[in-house]
């Protein structure tokens, strides 16, 4: 028993609409500009550093070093 719907045939309107859709092709200048902007944003975030509270939490997760253990 086949309960699936039959595939819909592409109509002329479907073909015309797909022909009108612009492609996602970007030129090399646009790609270079996007890459440059992304690098600037990334560098800005990296240079912000880690907030003190996060650094404290991370230090608390580290296992104690041999110099700090008195056993």
C-alpha positions in Angstrom: 0.0 0.0 0.0 1.6 3.3 -1.1 0.4 6.2 1.0 3.0 8.8 -0.3 1.8 11.7 -2.3 2.8 11.8 -5.9 5.6 14.2 -6.8 4.4 17.6 -8.0 5.4 18.4 -11.6 7.4 21.6 -12.1 5.2 24.3 -13.7 6.3 27.0 -16.1 5.9 29.5 -13.2 8.4 27.4 -11.1 10.9 27.5 -13.9 10.5 31.2 -14.3 10.9 31.9 -10.6 14.1 29.8 -10.4 15.5 31.6 -13.4 14.9 35.0 -11.7 16.7 34.1 -8.4 20.1 35.7 -8.2 23.1 33.5 -7.6 25.2 33.8 -4.5 28.4 34.3 -6.4 30.5 37.0 -4.9 33.4 38.7 -6.6 37.0 38.5 -5.3 36.9 42.1 -4.1 33.7 41.5 -2.0 35.2 38.3 -0.5 38.4 40.2 0.4 36.4 43.0 2.0 34.3 40.6 4.0 37.4 38.7 5.1 39.1 41.9 6.2 36.1 43.0 8.2 35.8 39.6 9.9 39.6 39.7 10.8 39.2 43.2 12.3 36.2 42.1 14.4 37.9 38.9 15.5 41.1 40.7 16.6 39.0 43.2 18.6 37.3 40.4 20.5 40.6 38.5 21.1 42.3 41.7 22.4 39.6 42.2 25.0 41.0 39.5 27.1 39.4 37.3 29.7 37.3 39.0 32.5 38.8 38.6 36.0 35.8 36.6 37.2 36.2 34.1 34.4 39.9 33.8 35.1 39.1 33.1 38.8 36.6 30.3 37.8 39.2 28.8 35.4 41.9 28.8 38.1 39.5 27.1 40.4 39.0 24.3 37.9 42.7 23.6 37.5 44.1 20.8 39.7 46.5 22.0 42.4 50.2 22.0 41.6 52.8 20.1 43.6 53.9 23.2 45.3 50.4 23.9 46.7 49.8 20.3 48.0 50.8 19.7 51.7 50.4 15.9 51.8 
